[in-house]
Amino acid sequence: MSPAREELAFPVDLLRPDLRGFAGYSSARTSTPTGTTDRIWLNANESGVANPADASGASRRYPDPQPAELVEAFADLWATTPDRVVVGRGSDEAIELLVRSLCRPGGDGVVVTSPTFGMYAVSARLHGVPVVDVPQVDDGLRWHVDIAAVARAAREHGARVVFLASPGNPTGSVVPLRDVARLAEELADQAVVVVDEAYGEFAAQRSAVTLLEEHPTLVVLRTLSKAHALAGARVGIALAHPDLTAVLRRVQAPYPLPEPVTALALRALAPEARQATGEHVGDVLRLRDEVGRWLRDLDEVRTVYASEANFFLVRCDDPDALLHTLEAAGIVVRDMRHLPGLDDALRITIGTGPEMTALRSALAHPTTPTPTPTPTEETPA
């Protein structure tokens, strides 16, 4: 039997200097001794009786900040150890925790690659952290992250965090794992590379979780919001080096997951539910291929980008007319024209079979917007 490989260290210099010894808030749950389930708990000012709406009383006490059973379930799902897992209020909280823990307000910085998920820049700006954008390359079929340009920008601007969405939102493109590993290696002494895999279940490429042991400055984000169909529950995780997860837990606000949400997430990670999720993903992939084919045949659609997510990014000759047609049919898609380089683009989610049939029918029979009458003496304004 070969000896266990020594754990690579996380470089403590990447943490905010003022947070390296920060202990965080000691809540009633974190300070409660273990093995006290049969004792009288009078340490958290909780109600002694259950609310009538909560017959079991499961919610009358504050929840575990990092529910052990849920943390272990995620660790099992990703074939890692519980000390590499941080659970929180969706991926959004993990993004915020990373910026807060690694970047000094008014200094350091984060790198993003537009077009991409807007919360990376929002979190940075809310913390007074500069945002450096390295636009992706559009080859007409898919989008590519320029890894060399990202590395240069991170060096030049002293960035502490680099965000890579893979598959990207709204691009649908993945960042090859060799590029992720290369970037993490190149910036290992300066920045944490975060791979957001919110749509990872729909991609053919394996997860960047497989790179964590070799790259201590790599972080992977996952969520139950997409493939697992629990967007309303707001459950996300960060998978990272144990030294970094310990810091993220210390700076996290107390009690991130309500007890009912934890119970729901555990049911979603049970074998039967995971099997159903896998079957659902297979259905989405089949529909995605079918929808992509007929979208590309539409005269008013100029480009349908290759996608490894559960949506398509499309460029249109007249986005307003297409939006009007869909609105008239009661169908809502995402207008992406607010993002740089996407002044003619919409994002269309792959829904159910009947929903995709309705979408196709609406696009096959476009409607013409009714012009707004020009005010006259006979037509009051």
ChimeraX attribute file (.defattr): number of C-alpha atoms within 10 A of each C-alpha:
attribute: neighborCount
match mode: 1-to-1
recipient: residues
	/A:1	3
	/A:2	4
	/A:3	5
	/A:4	6
	/A:5	7
	/A:6	6
	/A:7	11
	/A:8	12
	/A:9	13
	/A:10	20
	/A:11	16
	/A:12	13
	/A:13	12
	/A:14	20
	/A:15	21
	/A:16	18
	/A:17	14
	/A:18	9
	/A:19	16
	/A:20	14
	/A:21	9
	/A:22	11
	/A:23	11
	/A:24	15
	/A:25	14
	/A:26	11
	/A:27	16
	/A:28	17
	/A:29	18
	/A:30	14
	/A:31	10
	/A:32	13
	/A:33	9
	/A:34	8
	/A:35	7
	/A:36	9
	/A:37	8
	/A:38	6
	/A:39	7
	/A:40	8
	/A:41	14
	/A:42	10
	/A:43	11
	/A:44	12
	/A:45	10
	/A:46	11
	/A:47	12
	/A:48	12
	/A:49	11
	/A:50	14
	/A:51	13
	/A:52	8
	/A:53	8
	/A:54	11
	/A:55	10
	/A:56	10
	/A:57	14
	/A:58	13
	/A:59	16
	/A:60	15
	/A:61	17
	/A:62	18
	/A:63	19
	/A:64	18
	/A:65	20
	/A:66	20
	/A:67	19
	/A:68	11
	/A:69	13
	/A:70	19
	/A:71	21
	/A:72	16
	/A:73	18
	/A:74	24
	/A:75	18
	/A:76	13
	/A:77	11
	/A:78	14
	/A:79	11
	/A:80	18
	/A:81	14
	/A:82	19
	/A:83	17
	/A:84	21
	/A:85	28
	/A:86	26
	/A:87	27
	/A:88	24
	/A:89	18
	/A:90	24
	/A:91	24
	/A:92	18
	/A:93	22
	/A:94	23
	/A:95	22
	/A:96	19
	/A:97	21
	/A:98	25
	/A:99	25
	/A:100	22
	/A:101	22
	/A:102	27
	/A:103	25
	/A:104	20
	/A:105	17
	/A:106	11
	/A:107	15
	/A:108	20
	/A:109	25
	/A:110	30
	/A:111	27
	/A:112	25
	/A:113	23
	/A:114	23
	/A:115	23
	/A:116	23
	/A:117	19
	/A:118	12
	/A:119	14
	/A:120	23
	/A:121	22
	/A:122	15
	/A:123	21
	/A:124	23
	/A:125	17
	/A:126	12
	/A:127	17
	/A:128	16
	/A:129	23
	/A:130	21
	/A:131	21
	/A:132	19
	/A:133	17
	/A:134	20
	/A:135	19
	/A:136	21
	/A:137	14
	/A:138	13
	/A:139	9
	/A:140	11
	/A:141	12
	/A:142	18
	/A:143	22
	/A:144	18
	/A:145	24
	/A:146	15
	/A:147	17
	/A:148	13
	/A:149	13
	/A:150	23
	/A:151	20
	/A:152	14
	/A:153	19
	/A:154	25
	/A:155	15
	/A:156	9
	/A:157	16
	/A:158	17
	/A:159	25
	/A:160	28
	/A:161	28
	/A:162	26
	/A:163	21
	/A:164	25
	/A:165	29
	/A:166	31
	/A:167	27
	/A:168	28
	/A:169	23
	/A:170	26
	/A:171	28
	/A:172	25
	/A:173	22
	/A:174	25
	/A:175	20
	/A:176	16
	/A:177	16
	/A:178	11
	/A:179	14
	/A:180	21
	/A:181	17
	/A:182	16
	/A:183	20
	/A:184	25
	/A:185	17
	/A:186	15
	/A:187	20
	/A:188	18
	/A:189	15
	/A:190	18
	/A:191	31
	/A:192	27
	/A:193	26
	/A:194	25
	/A:195	25
	/A:196	24
	/A:197	25
	/A:198	25
	/A:199	24
	/A:200	25
	/A:201	23
	/A:202	23
	/A:203	20
	/A:204	11
	/A:205	15
	/A:206	11
	/A:207	17
	/A:208	24
	/A:209	19
	/A:210	14
	/A:211	17
	/A:212	18
	/A:213	15
	/A:214	13
	/A:215	22
	/A:216	23
	/A:217	26
	/A:218	29
	/A:219	25
	/A:220	25
	/A:221	26
	/A:222	25
	/A:223	27
	/A:224	22
	/A:225	18
	/A:226	17
	/A:227	20
	/A:228	19
	/A:229	13
	/A:230	16
	/A:231	14
	/A:232	10
	/A:233	18
	/A:234	19
	/A:235	24
	/A:236	22
	/A:237	25
	/A:238	27
	/A:239	29
	/A:240	27
	/A:241	22
	/A:242	19
	/A:243	15
	/A:244	28
	/A:245	20
	/A:246	15
	/A:247	21
	/A:248	23
	/A:249	20
	/A:250	18
	/A:251	17
	/A:252	21
	/A:253	15
	/A:254	20
	/A:255	18
	/A:256	21
	/A:257	24
	/A:258	16
	/A:259	18
	/A:260	13
	/A:261	17
	/A:262	22
	/A:263	14
	/A:264	13
	/A:265	21
	/A:266	16
	/A:267	14
	/A:268	19
	/A:269	19
	/A:270	11
	/A:271	10
	/A:272	11
	/A:273	14
	/A:274	15
	/A:275	13
	/A:276	13
	/A:277	18
	/A:278	16
	/A:279	12
	/A:280	16
	/A:281	19
	/A:282	14
	/A:283	15
	/A:284	22
	/A:285	20
	/A:286	11
	/A:287	18
	/A:288	22
	/A:289	12
	/A:290	12
	/A:291	19
	/A:292	18
	/A:293	12
	/A:294	10
	/A:295	18
	/A:296	15
	/A:297	11
	/A:298	14
	/A:299	10
	/A:300	17
	/A:301	17
	/A:302	18
	/A:303	19
	/A:304	22
	/A:305	22
	/A:306	19
	/A:307	25
	/A:308	23
	/A:309	30
	/A:310	23
	/A:311	25
	/A:312	25
	/A:313	23
	/A:314	24
	/A:315	21
	/A:316	19
	/A:317	14
	/A:318	13
	/A:319	20
	/A:320	13
	/A:321	16
	/A:322	22
	/A:323	21
	/A:324	18
	/A:325	21
	/A:326	22
	/A:327	14
	/A:328	15
	/A:329	17
	/A:330	11
	/A:331	14
	/A:332	15
	/A:333	13
	/A:334	13
	/A:335	18
	/A:336	20
	/A:337	15
	/A:338	11
	/A:339	16
	/A:340	11
	/A:341	14
	/A:342	16
	/A:343	14
	/A:344	18
	/A:345	25
	/A:346	21
	/A:347	21
	/A:348	17
	/A:349	16
	/A:350	19
	/A:351	16
	/A:352	13
	/A:353	13
	/A:354	9
	/A:355	12
	/A:356	17
	/A:357	13
	/A:358	16
	/A:359	20
	/A:360	16
	/A:361	13
	/A:362	19
	/A:363	18
	/A:364	12
	/A:365	11
	/A:366	17
	/A:367	17
	/A:368	11
	/A:369	13
	/A:370	7
	/A:371	6
	/A:372	6
	/A:373	9
	/A:374	8
	/A:375	9
	/A:376	8
	/A:377	6
	/A:378	6
	/A:379	8
	/A:380	8
	/A:381	8
